[in-house]
Amino acid sequence: MQPPAHASRHRFGFFVTVGFDSIRGILYLLAMPSGAVSSGHSESREKDCLKEGVESFTILLAAHNRLGFLKESLGSVLQQEPKGFQVVVVDDGSDSETREWLREQSELEPCLQVVFAEHQGVAQARQRGLEESGTPWVCILDSDDLLLPGAIKYLADSVGESPEVDFFYVDNRHLLPDGSWEDRSYPQYQSNAAMRRAVFIRPRIPFKHSGTTMKRDTALQIGGYDRSLAIKVDIDLLLRFLSKGLSVKLIPEPLVAFRVHRRSMSSNRFEGIRAWKRLIWKYGPSSSLLKLTFFCWRTGVECAKLAYLYFRLPLAK
């Protein structure tokens, strides 16, 4: 009996994944310095800790079409409790149907501010959102992701416990194409240098931008999003926080649900390689040899991810 046509693709994808994991194991110790703590789910939280009110938070979404995802994403934000937080959606030149729906929502929801802009890319849209936000803290949410119930309160409590931190990142929940889900945790690094090195070496970047929560004024003071980048703008911003010695901390709790599909992972891997070269030369080690090594490694990772996209993940409908 002949195997199904797609079987060879899955076998190829399996071998790519195995080889990918083997190489990752070789470099893992470089990326995970001594003292780096692997995150797990948090212990029970202290009840008498200093609380930061949700009114200190803005949830920021940059949207470009994909109305079906946007409806679910914004719905997950508006259903958060308690109320009092703000929501800013920057529409980055979407089609008329998406814009009309956003206009309707802004009239229905007092906490929602919609900014309509020409299509200039995600960096410009998020930068505009930072500037329009009027609260001390801004939480980023991708327009195809979901805030899990209770996320905004958990963020507020975490900020209240560690007000000295400038940038929080969170664990996330992967929603898989077959309807299942799994929680993904990230490491907490004890130094900015260790996390910066991990960004360059780990195949899976040690944070996801959805759910990251930052001090608005601090983000603007260090320049915000780099509008000259078309891709990897989230990594650039994190590296800037790290390189300037600002405080970065993990919230070891899945607060965001991330949809796993082919379009949720950038397929523009060649543009990604160019962006990585720029980031490594800007934020990487002083040694030219190490920079070249990191760049060759990241190029291989991008190519492996491209194969993974093709062989393992379905297109989003």
ZADO-1210 file (C-alpha; in nm, 4 decimals, padded with zeros to 6 digits):
<atoms>
<atom x="00.0000" y="00.0000" z="00.0000" code="MET" pos="1"/>
<atom x="00.1382" y="00.3375" z="-00.0995" code="GLN" pos="2"/>
<atom x="00.1737" y="00.5940" z="00.1819" code="PRO" pos="3"/>
<atom x="-00.0355" y="00.9098" z="00.1500" code="PRO" pos="4"/>
<atom x="00.1206" y="01.1894" z="-00.0540" code="ALA" pos="5"/>
<atom x="00.1706" y="01.4115" z="00.2446" code="HIS" pos="6"/>
<atom x="00.3581" y="01.1444" z="00.4441" code="ALA" pos="7"/>
<atom x="00.6942" y="01.2235" z="00.2861" code="SER" pos="8"/>
<atom x="00.6506" y="01.5851" z="00.3825" code="ARG" pos="9"/>
<atom x="00.5891" y="01.4922" z="00.7461" code="HIS" pos="10"/>
<atom x="00.8901" y="01.2571" z="00.7485" code="ARG" pos="11"/>
<atom x="01.1078" y="01.5307" z="00.6024" code="PHE" pos="12"/>
<atom x="00.9732" y="01.7775" z="00.8567" code="GLY" pos="13"/>
<atom x="01.0484" y="01.5250" z="01.1338" code="PHE" pos="14"/>
<atom x="01.4117" y="01.4916" z="01.0301" code="PHE" pos="15"/>
<atom x="01.4462" y="01.8694" z="00.9998" code="VAL" pos="16"/>
<atom x="01.3083" y="01.9047" z="01.3526" code="THR" pos="17"/>
<atom x="01.5410" y="01.6356" z="01.4931" code="VAL" pos="18"/>
<atom x="01.8455" y="01.7925" z="01.3295" code="GLY" pos="19"/>
<atom x="01.7369" y="02.1341" z="01.4437" code="PHE" pos="20"/>
<atom x="01.7039" y="02.0146" z="01.8056" code="ASP" pos="21"/>
<atom x="02.0450" y="01.8446" z="01.7926" code="SER" pos="22"/>
<atom x="02.2200" y="02.1650" z="01.6910" code="ILE" pos="23"/>
<atom x="02.0232" y="02.3543" z="01.9517" code="ARG" pos="24"/>
<atom x="02.1551" y="02.1187" z="02.2191" code="GLY" pos="25"/>
<atom x="02.5133" y="02.2008" z="02.1268" code="ILE" pos="26"/>
<atom x="02.4605" y="02.5729" z="02.1763" code="LEU" pos="27"/>
<atom x="02.2132" y="02.5563" z="02.4635" code="TYR" pos="28"/>
<atom x="02.4732" y="02.5883" z="02.7383" code="LEU" pos="29"/>
<atom x="02.6093" y="02.9034" z="02.5776" code="LEU" pos="30"/>
<atom x="02.2661" y="03.0580" z="02.5806" code="ALA" pos="31"/>
<atom x="02.1675" y="02.9401" z="02.9292" code="MET" pos="32"/>
<atom x="02.4285" y="03.0803" z="03.1654" code="PRO" pos="33"/>
<atom x="02.4743" y="02.9592" z="03.5177" code="SER" pos="34"/>
<atom x="02.2103" y="03.1131" z="03.7359" code="GLY" pos="35"/>
<atom x="01.9506" y="03.1326" z="03.4641" code="ALA" pos="36"/>
<atom x="01.6268" y="03.0010" z="03.6046" code="VAL" pos="37"/>
<atom x="01.3837" y="02.8027" z="03.3930" code="SER" pos="38"/>
<atom x="01.0359" y="02.9386" z="03.4463" code="SER" pos="39"/>
<atom x="00.7528" y="02.7311" z="03.5819" code="GLY" pos="40"/>
<atom x="00.4065" y="02.8215" z="03.6910" code="HIS" pos="41"/>
<atom x="00.4066" y="03.0699" z="03.9742" code="SER" pos="42"/>
<atom x="00.3479" y="02.9781" z="04.3348" code="GLU" pos="43"/>
<atom x="00.0497" y="03.1213" z="04.5178" code="SER" pos="44"/>
<atom x="00.0807" y="03.4971" z="04.5250" code="ARG" pos="45"/>
<atom x="00.1028" y="03.7130" z="04.8345" code="GLU" pos="46"/>
<atom x="-00.2316" y="03.8736" z="04.9147" code="LYS" pos="47"/>
<atom x="-00.0982" y="04.1806" z="05.0906" code="ASP" pos="48"/>
<atom x="00.1412" y="04.2975" z="04.8180" code="CYS" pos="49"/>
<atom x="00.1285" y="04.6447" z="04.6700" code="LEU" pos="50"/>
<atom x="-00.1370" y="04.6518" z="04.3969" code="LYS" pos="51"/>
<atom x="-00.1204" y="04.8515" z="04.0748" code="GLU" pos="52"/>
<atom x="-00.4645" y="04.9448" z="03.9464" code="GLY" pos="53"/>
<atom x="-00.5708" y="04.8325" z="03.6002" code="VAL" pos="54"/>
<atom x="-00.6405" y="05.1973" z="03.5199" code="GLU" pos="55"/>
<atom x="-00.2625" y="05.2343" z="03.4824" code="SER" pos="56"/>
<atom x="-00.2661" y="05.0075" z="03.1748" code="PHE" pos="57"/>
<atom x="-00.3297" y="05.0423" z="02.8037" code="THR" pos="58"/>
<atom x="-00.3660" y="04.7343" z="02.5841" code="ILE" pos="59"/>
<atom x="-00.2175" y="04.8196" z="02.2435" code="LEU" pos="60"/>
<atom x="-00.3049" y="04.6385" z="01.9205" code="LEU" pos="61"/>
<atom x="-00.1722" y="04.7167" z="01.5735" code="ALA" pos="62"/>
<atom x="-00.4163" y="04.5834" z="01.3136" code="ALA" pos="63"/>
<atom x="-00.4015" y="04.5290" z="00.9397" code="HIS" pos="64"/>
<atom x="-00.7024" y="04.3420" z="00.7982" code="ASN" pos="65"/>
<atom x="-00.7622" y="03.9836" z="00.9291" code="ARG" pos="66"/>
<atom x="-01.0971" y="04.0986" z="01.0671" code="LEU" pos="67"/>
<atom x="-01.1991" y="03.7559" z="01.1968" code="GLY" pos="68"/>
<atom x="-00.8908" y="03.7303" z="01.4162" code="PHE" pos="69"/>
<atom x="-00.9172" y="04.0954" z="01.5187" code="LEU" pos="70"/>
<atom x="-01.2746" y="04.0494" z="01.6444" code="LYS" pos="71"/>
<atom x="-01.1701" y="03.7619" z="01.8672" code="GLU" pos="72"/>
<atom x="-00.8559" y="03.9388" z="01.9844" code="SER" pos="73"/>
<atom x="-01.0320" y="04.2617" z="02.0757" code="LEU" pos="74"/>
<atom x="-01.3141" y="04.0623" z="02.2349" code="GLY" pos="75"/>
<atom x="-01.0648" y="03.8896" z="02.4654" code="SER" pos="76"/>
<atom x="-00.9431" y="04.2330" z="02.5760" code="VAL" pos="77"/>
<atom x="-01.2825" y="04.3922" z="02.6327" code="LEU" pos="78"/>
<atom x="-01.3961" y="04.0951" z="02.8430" code="GLN" pos="79"/>
<atom x="-01.1149" y="04.1441" z="03.0954" code="GLN" pos="80"/>
<atom x="-01.2028" y="04.2231" z="03.4556" code="GLU" pos="81"/>
<atom x="-01.1891" y="04.4521" z="03.6422" code="PRO" pos="82"/>
<atom x="-01.2651" y="04.7419" z="03.4125" code="LYS" pos="83"/>
<atom x="-01.0804" y="05.0721" z="03.4068" code="GLY" pos="84"/>
<atom x="-00.7958" y="04.9958" z="03.1649" code="PHE" pos="85"/>
<atom x="-00.7665" y="05.1614" z="02.8244" code="GLN" pos="86"/>
<atom x="-00.7451" y="05.0021" z="02.4790" code="VAL" pos="87"/>
<atom x="-00.5747" y="05.1570" z="02.1764" code="VAL" pos="88"/>
<atom x="-00.6066" y="04.9994" z="01.8320" code="VAL" pos="89"/>
<atom x="-00.3938" y="05.1477" z="01.5546" code="VAL" pos="90"/>
<atom x="-00.5402" y="05.0480" z="01.2199" code="ASP" pos="91"/>
<atom x="-00.2513" y="05.0248" z="00.9766" code="ASP" pos="92"/>
<atom x="-00.4372" y="05.0903" z="00.6513" code="GLY" pos="93"/>
<atom x="-00.6884" y="04.8041" z="00.6654" code="SER" pos="94"/>
<atom x="-00.9667" y="04.7473" z="00.4156" code="ASP" pos="95"/>
<atom x="-01.2985" y="04.9318" z="00.4437" code="SER" pos="96"/>
<atom x="-01.4786" y="04.6440" z="00.6169" code="GLU" pos="97"/>
<atom x="-01.2228" y="04.6310" z="00.8980" code="THR" pos="98"/>
<atom x="-01.2220" y="05.0076" z="00.9423" code="ARG" pos="99"/>
<atom x="-01.5999" y="05.0283" z="00.9535" code="GLU" pos="100"/>
<atom x="-01.6155" y="04.7589" z="01.2191" code="TRP" pos="101"/>
<atom x="-01.3529" y="04.9393" z="01.4266" code="LEU" pos="102"/>
<atom x="-01.5491" y="05.2649" z="01.4015" code="ARG" pos="103"/>
<atom x="-01.8586" y="05.0879" z="01.5306" code="GLU" pos="104"/>
<atom x="-01.6680" y="04.9363" z="01.8206" code="GLN" pos="105"/>
<atom x="-01.5135" y="05.2680" z="01.9214" code="SER" pos="106"/>
<atom x="-01.8636" y="05.4157" z="01.9499" code="GLU" pos="107"/>
<atom x="-01.9817" y="05.1256" z="02.1655" code="LEU" pos="108"/>
<atom x="-01.6814" y="05.0929" z="02.3981" code="GLU" pos="109"/>
<atom x="-01.5834" y="05.3999" z="02.6059" code="PRO" pos="110"/>
<atom x="-01.2410" y="05.2520" z="02.6870" code="CYS" pos="111"/>
<atom x="-01.1524" y="05.1965" z="02.3206" code="LEU" pos="112"/>
<atom x="-00.9589" y="05.4482" z="02.1121" code="GLN" pos="113"/>
<atom x="-00.9070" y="05.3678" z="01.7443" code="VAL" pos="114"/>
<atom x="-00.6380" y="05.5480" z="01.5457" code="VAL" pos="115"/>
<atom x="-00.6671" y="05.5221" z="01.1676" code="PHE" pos="116"/>
<atom x="-00.3434" y="05.5520" z="00.9714" code="ALA" pos="117"/>
<atom x="-00.2050" y="05.4843" z="00.6275" code="GLU" pos="118"/>
<atom x="-00.0337" y="05.1496" z="00.5839" code="HIS" pos="119"/>
<atom x="00.3254" y="05.1990" z="00.7022" code="GLN" pos="120"/>
<atom x="00.4030" y="04.8719" z="00.8774" code="GLY" pos="121"/>
<atom x="00.3840" y="04.7305" z="01.2265" code="VAL" pos="122"/>
<atom x="00.6721" y="04.9353" z="01.3708" code="ALA" pos="123"/>
<atom x="00.5120" y="05.2668" z="01.2791" code="GLN" pos="124"/>
<atom x="00.1707" y="05.1467" z="01.3987" code="ALA" pos="125"/>
<atom x="00.2994" y="05.0364" z="01.7381" code="ARG" pos="126"/>
<atom x="00.5039" y="05.3521" z="01.7763" code="GLN" pos="127"/>
<atom x="00.1923" y="05.5591" z="01.7086" code="ARG" pos="128"/>
<atom x="00.0078" y="05.3514" z="01.9667" code="GLY" pos="129"/>
<atom x="00.2764" y="05.4153" z="02.2281" code="LEU" pos="130"/>
<atom x="00.2512" y="05.7871" z="02.1628" code="GLU" pos="131"/>
<atom x="-00.1300" y="05.7857" z="02.1797" code="GLU" pos="132"/>
<atom x="-00.1445" y="05.5841" z="02.5021" code="SER" pos="133"/>
<atom x="-00.2072" y="05.7913" z="02.8113" code="GLY" pos="134"/>
<atom x="-00.1184" y="05.5448" z="03.0875" code="THR" pos="135"/>
<atom x="00.2104" y="05.4598" z="03.2613" code="PRO" pos="136"/>
<atom x="00.2067" y="05.0997" z="03.1357" code="TRP" pos="137"/>
<atom x="00.1425" y="04.9595" z="02.7878" code="VAL" pos="138"/>
<atom x="00.0729" y="04.5925" z="02.7157" code="CYS" pos="139"/>
<atom x="00.1254" y="04.4737" z="02.3574" code="ILE" pos="140"/>
<atom x="-00.1139" y="04.2257" z="02.1981" code="LEU" pos="141"/>
<atom x="-00.0813" y="04.0947" z="01.8433" code="ASP" pos="142"/>
<atom x="-00.4087" y="04.1282" z="01.6549" code="SER" pos="143"/>
<atom x="-00.4423" y="03.7513" z="01.6040" code="ASP" pos="144"/>
<atom x="-00.3657" y="03.6572" z="01.9664" code="ASP" pos="145"/>
<atom x="-00.5920" y="03.6410" z="02.2705" code="LEU" pos="146"/>
<atom x="-00.5593" y="03.7704" z="02.6250" code="LEU" pos="147"/>
<atom x="-00.6499" y="03.4860" z="02.8582" code="LEU" pos="148"/>
<atom x="-00.9145" y="03.5551" z="03.1262" code="PRO" pos="149"/>
<atom x="-00.7729" y="03.7445" z="03.4222" code="GLY" pos="150"/>
<atom x="-00.4603" y="03.8528" z="03.2341" code="ALA" pos="151"/>
<atom x="-00.4943" y="04.2262" z="03.2942" code="ILE" pos="152"/>
<atom x="-00.5406" y="04.1814" z="03.6697" code="LYS" pos="153"/>
<atom x="-00.2464" y="03.9422" z="03.6840" code="TYR" pos="154"/>
<atom x="-00.0328" y="04.1978" z="03.5014" code="LEU" pos="155"/>
<atom x="-00.1412" y="04.4733" z="03.7384" code="ALA" pos="156"/>
<atom x="-00.0604" y="04.2608" z="04.0429" code="ASP" pos="157"/>
<atom x="00.2804" y="04.1674" z="03.8999" code="SER" pos="158"/>
<atom x="00.3675" y="04.5293" z="03.8287" code="VAL" pos="159"/>
<atom x="00.2573" y="04.6234" z="04.1791" code="GLY" pos="160"/>
<atom x="00.4941" y="04.3636" z="04.3241" code="GLU" pos="161"/>
<atom x="00.7908" y="04.4798" z="04.1118" code="SER" pos="162"/>
<atom x="00.7415" y="04.8476" z="04.0245" code="PRO" pos="163"/>
<atom x="01.1141" y="04.8881" z="03.9585" code="GLU" pos="164"/>
<atom x="01.0940" y="04.6638" z="03.6504" code="VAL" pos="165"/>
<atom x="01.0817" y="04.8415" z="03.3128" code="ASP" pos="166"/>
<atom x="00.9804" y="04.5550" z="03.0828" code="PHE" pos="167"/>
<atom x="00.7832" y="04.2387" z="03.1610" code="PHE" pos="168"/>
<atom x="00.7477" y="03.9379" z="02.9312" code="TYR" pos="169"/>
<atom x="00.5101" y="03.6478" z="02.9901" code="VAL" pos="170"/>
<atom x="00.4635" y="03.2799" z="02.9199" code="ASP" pos="171"/>
<atom x="00.2070" y="03.1937" z="02.6541" code="ASN" pos="172"/>
<atom x="-00.0372" y="02.9259" z="02.5480" code="ARG" pos="173"/>
<atom x="-00.0060" y="02.7835" z="02.1962" code="HIS" pos="174"/>
<atom x="-00.3359" y="02.7093" z="02.0229" code="LEU" pos="175"/>
<atom x="-00.2510" y="02.4318" z="01.7775" code="LEU" pos="176"/>
<atom x="-00.4198" y="02.3702" z="01.4402" code="PRO" pos="177"/>
<atom x="-00.5814" y="02.0458" z="01.5612" code="ASP" pos="178"/>
<atom x="-00.7680" y="02.2280" z="01.8387" code="GLY" pos="179"/>
<atom x="-00.5355" y="02.1263" z="02.1210" code="SER" pos="180"/>
<atom x="-00.3199" y="02.3635" z="02.3205" code="TRP" pos="181"/>
<atom x="-00.0006" y="02.3609" z="02.5221" code="GLU" pos="182"/>
<atom x="00.1580" y="02.6111" z="02.7565" code="ASP" pos="183"/>
<atom x="00.5060" y="02.7399" z="02.6712" code="ARG" pos="184"/>
<atom x="00.7354" y="02.8770" z="02.9377" code="SER" pos="185"/>
<atom x="01.0414" y="03.0990" z="02.9023" code="TYR" pos="186"/>
<atom x="01.3584" y="03.1296" z="03.1119" code="PRO" pos="187"/>
<atom x="01.4249" y="03.4118" z="03.3553" code="GLN" pos="188"/>
<atom x="01.7810" y="03.5362" z="03.3144" code="TYR" pos="189"/>
<atom x="01.9812" y="03.6850" z="03.5980" code="GLN" pos="190"/>
<atom x="02.1575" y="03.9396" z="03.3807" code="SER" pos="191"/>
<atom x="02.0817" y="04.1438" z="03.0729" code="ASN" pos="192"/>
<atom x="02.3966" y="04.0148" z="02.9044" code="ALA" pos="193"/>
<atom x="02.2800" y="03.6554" z="02.9491" code="ALA" pos="194"/>
<atom x="01.9400" y="03.7248" z="02.7976" code="MET" pos="195"/>
<atom x="02.0887" y="03.9227" z="02.5120" code="ARG" pos="196"/>
<atom x="02.3182" y="03.6307" z="02.4291" code="ARG" pos="197"/>
<atom x="02.0205" y="03.3933" z="02.4450" code="ALA" pos="198"/>
<atom x="01.8303" y="03.6074" z="02.1947" code="VAL" pos="199"/>
<atom x="02.1089" y="03.5516" z="01.9436" code="PHE" pos="200"/>
<atom x="02.1707" y="03.1815" z="02.0136" code="ILE" pos="201"/>
<atom x="01.8447" y="03.0137" z="02.1118" code="ARG" pos="202"/>
<atom x="01.6444" y="02.8870" z="01.8115" code="PRO" pos="203"/>
<atom x="01.3241" y="02.9811" z="01.9912" code="ARG" pos="204"/>
<atom x="01.3572" y="03.3448" z="02.0926" code="ILE" pos="205"/>
<atom x="01.3261" y="03.3573" z="02.4748" code="PRO" pos="206"/>
<atom x="01.0197" y="03.5832" z="02.4786" code="PHE" pos="207"/>
<atom x="00.7136" y="03.6643" z="02.2726" code="LYS" pos="208"/>
<atom x="00.6079" y="04.0209" z="02.2111" code="HIS" pos="209"/>
<atom x="00.2384" y="03.9556" z="02.2717" code="SER" pos="210"/>
<atom x="00.1813" y="04.0144" z="02.6418" code="GLY" pos="211"/>
<atom x="00.4965" y="04.2172" z="02.6963" code="THR" pos="212"/>
<atom x="00.4234" y="04.5106" z="02.9211" code="THR" pos="213"/>
<atom x="00.6516" y="04.8106" z="02.9413" code="MET" pos="214"/>
<atom x="00.6790" y="05.1508" z="03.0993" code="LYS" pos="215"/>
<atom x="00.5488" y="05.3820" z="02.8310" code="ARG" pos="216"/>
<atom x="00.7726" y="05.6787" z="02.9090" code="ASP" pos="217"/>
<atom x="01.0828" y="05.4604" z="02.9288" code="THR" pos="218"/>
<atom x="01.0055" y="05.2972" z="02.5944" code="ALA" pos="219"/>
<atom x="00.9647" y="05.6376" z="02.4318" code="LEU" pos="220"/>
<atom x="01.2808" y="05.7747" z="02.5936" code="GLN" pos="221"/>
<atom x="01.4938" y="05.4996" z="02.4386" code="ILE" pos="222"/>
<atom x="01.3385" y="05.5585" z="02.0970" code="GLY" pos="223"/>
<atom x="01.0459" y="05.3167" z="02.0901" code="GLY" pos="224"/>
<atom x="01.0067" y="05.0971" z="01.7846" code="TYR" pos="225"/>
<atom x="01.2637" y="05.1283" z="01.5071" code="ASP" pos="226"/>
<atom x="01.0532" y="05.2433" z="01.2112" code="ARG" pos="227"/>
<atom x="01.3361" y="05.1677" z="00.9689" code="SER" pos="228"/>
<atom x="01.2920" y="04.7940" z="01.0335" code="LEU" pos="229"/>
<atom x="01.0227" y="04.6017" z="00.8481" code="ALA" pos="230"/>
<atom x="01.0611" y="04.2869" z="01.0585" code="ILE" pos="231"/>
<atom x="01.2051" y="04.1804" z="01.3985" code="LYS" pos="232"/>
<atom x="01.0986" y="04.5135" z="01.5493" code="VAL" pos="233"/>
<atom x="00.9981" y="04.3382" z="01.8720" code="ASP" pos="234"/>
<atom x="01.3432" y="04.1828" z="01.9110" code="ILE" pos="235"/>
<atom x="01.5094" y="04.5170" z="01.8412" code="ASP" pos="236"/>
<atom x="01.3065" y="04.6833" z="02.1176" code="LEU" pos="237"/>
<atom x="01.3895" y="04.4125" z="02.3722" code="LEU" pos="238"/>
<atom x="01.7591" y="04.4288" z="02.2827" code="LEU" pos="239"/>
<atom x="01.7508" y="04.8041" z="02.3335" code="ARG" pos="240"/>
<atom x="01.6017" y="04.7627" z="02.6832" code="PHE" pos="241"/>
<atom x="01.8684" y="04.5032" z="02.7625" code="LEU" pos="242"/>
<atom x="02.1633" y="04.6957" z="02.6174" code="SER" pos="243"/>
<atom x="02.0706" y="05.0083" z="02.8134" code="LYS" pos="244"/>
<atom x="02.0731" y="04.8200" z="03.1428" code="GLY" pos="245"/>
<atom x="01.6996" y="04.8488" z="03.2055" code="LEU" pos="246"/>
<atom x="01.5195" y="04.5950" z="03.4210" code="SER" pos="247"/>
<atom x="01.3562" y="04.3046" z="03.2332" code="VAL" pos="248"/>
<atom x="01.1574" y="04.0363" z="03.4155" code="LYS" pos="249"/>
<atom x="00.9537" y="03.7264" z="03.3354" code="LEU" pos="250"/>
<atom x="00.5973" y="03.6781" z="03.4588" code="ILE" pos="251"/>
<atom x="00.5942" y="03.2950" z="03.4716" code="PRO" pos="252"/>
<atom x="00.2286" y="03.2561" z="03.3847" code="GLU" pos="253"/>
<atom x="00.0613" y="03.2054" z="03.0431" code="PRO" pos="254"/>
<atom x="-00.1392" y="03.5237" z="02.9914" code="LEU" pos="255"/>
<atom x="-00.1642" y="03.5217" z="02.6109" code="VAL" pos="256"/>
<atom x="-00.2965" y="03.2571" z="02.3717" code="ALA" pos="257"/>
<atom x="-00.0908" y="03.2430" z="02.0526" code="PHE" pos="258"/>
<atom x="-00.2432" y="03.0903" z="01.7394" code="ARG" pos="259"/>
<atom x="00.0010" y="02.8567" z="01.5657" code="VAL" pos="260"/>
<atom x="-00.0476" y="02.8651" z="01.1885" code="HIS" pos="261"/>
<atom x="00.1702" y="02.9395" z="00.8898" code="ARG" pos="262"/>
<atom x="00.0878" y="03.3090" z="00.8814" code="ARG" pos="263"/>
<atom x="00.1478" y="03.3466" z="01.2553" code="SER" pos="264"/>
<atom x="00.5167" y="03.2801" z="01.1861" code="MET" pos="265"/>
<atom x="00.6767" y="03.5178" z="00.9427" code="SER" pos="266"/>
<atom x="00.7347" y="03.3457" z="00.6106" code="SER" pos="267"/>
<atom x="00.9615" y="03.6283" z="00.4959" code="ASN" pos="268"/>
<atom x="01.2709" y="03.4523" z="00.6208" code="ARG" pos="269"/>
<atom x="01.5100" y="03.6196" z="00.3774" code="PHE" pos="270"/>
<atom x="01.4078" y="03.9603" z="00.5101" code="GLU" pos="271"/>
<atom x="01.4500" y="03.8090" z="00.8550" code="GLY" pos="272"/>
<atom x="01.8093" y="03.7122" z="00.7771" code="ILE" pos="273"/>
<atom x="01.8867" y="04.0704" z="00.6755" code="ARG" pos="274"/>
<atom x="01.7261" y="04.1975" z="00.9950" code="ALA" pos="275"/>
<atom x="01.9265" y="03.9546" z="01.2076" code="TRP" pos="276"/>
<atom x="02.2506" y="04.0757" z="01.0511" code="LYS" pos="277"/>
<atom x="02.1617" y="04.4297" z="01.1445" code="ARG" pos="278"/>
<atom x="02.0623" y="04.3349" z="01.5007" code="LEU" pos="279"/>
<atom x="02.3736" y="04.1248" z="01.5618" code="ILE" pos="280"/>
<atom x="02.6067" y="04.3965" z="01.4357" code="TRP" pos="281"/>
<atom x="02.4232" y="04.6555" z="01.6470" code="LYS" pos="282"/>
<atom x="02.3711" y="04.4679" z="01.9752" code="TYR" pos="283"/>
<atom x="02.5982" y="04.1636" z="01.9476" code="GLY" pos="284"/>
<atom x="02.9431" y="04.0946" z="02.0924" code="PRO" pos="285"/>
<atom x="03.2350" y="04.3199" z="02.0124" code="SER" pos="286"/>
<atom x="03.4274" y="04.0351" z="01.8485" code="SER" pos="287"/>
<atom x="03.3764" y="04.0318" z="01.4715" code="SER" pos="288"/>
<atom x="03.4336" y="03.6554" z="01.4683" code="LEU" pos="289"/>
<atom x="03.1576" y="03.5979" z="01.7235" code="LEU" pos="290"/>
<atom x="02.9252" y="03.8270" z="01.5320" code="LYS" pos="291"/>
<atom x="02.9871" y="03.6264" z="01.2161" code="LEU" pos="292"/>
<atom x="02.9319" y="03.3004" z="01.4064" code="THR" pos="293"/>
<atom x="02.6028" y="03.4251" z="01.5499" code="PHE" pos="294"/>
<atom x="02.4923" y="03.5441" z="01.2073" code="PHE" pos="295"/>
<atom x="02.5696" y="03.2092" z="01.0425" code="CYS" pos="296"/>
<atom x="02.3805" y="03.0316" z="01.3186" code="TRP" pos="297"/>
<atom x="02.0749" y="03.2539" z="01.2873" code="ARG" pos="298"/>
<atom x="02.0785" y="03.2126" z="00.9091" code="THR" pos="299"/>
<atom x="02.0610" y="02.8367" z="00.9568" code="GLY" pos="300"/>
<atom x="01.7779" y="02.8748" z="01.2062" code="VAL" pos="301"/>
<atom x="01.5781" y="03.0917" z="00.9667" code="GLU" pos="302"/>
<atom x="01.6184" y="02.8350" z="00.6883" code="CYS" pos="303"/>
<atom x="01.5135" y="02.5517" z="00.9208" code="ALA" pos="304"/>
<atom x="01.2059" y="02.7484" z="01.0263" code="LYS" pos="305"/>
<atom x="01.1169" y="02.8045" z="00.6629" code="LEU" pos="306"/>
<atom x="01.1211" y="02.4268" z="00.6109" code="ALA" pos="307"/>
<atom x="00.9098" y="02.3821" z="00.9230" code="TYR" pos="308"/>
<atom x="00.6550" y="02.6329" z="00.7947" code="LEU" pos="309"/>
<atom x="00.6237" y="02.4477" z="00.4665" code="TYR" pos="310"/>
<atom x="00.6123" y="02.0907" z="00.5916" code="PHE" pos="311"/>
<atom x="00.4390" y="02.1121" z="00.9286" code="ARG" pos="312"/>
<atom x="00.1965" y="02.4035" z="00.9553" code="LEU" pos="313"/>
<atom x="-00.1296" y="02.4674" z="00.7686" code="PRO" pos="314"/>
<atom x="-00.2225" y="02.8049" z="00.6271" code="LEU" pos="315"/>
<atom x="-00.4690" y="03.0074" z="00.8320" code="ALA" pos="316"/>
<atom x="-00.8048" y="03.0414" z="00.6661" code="LYS" pos="317"/>
</atoms>
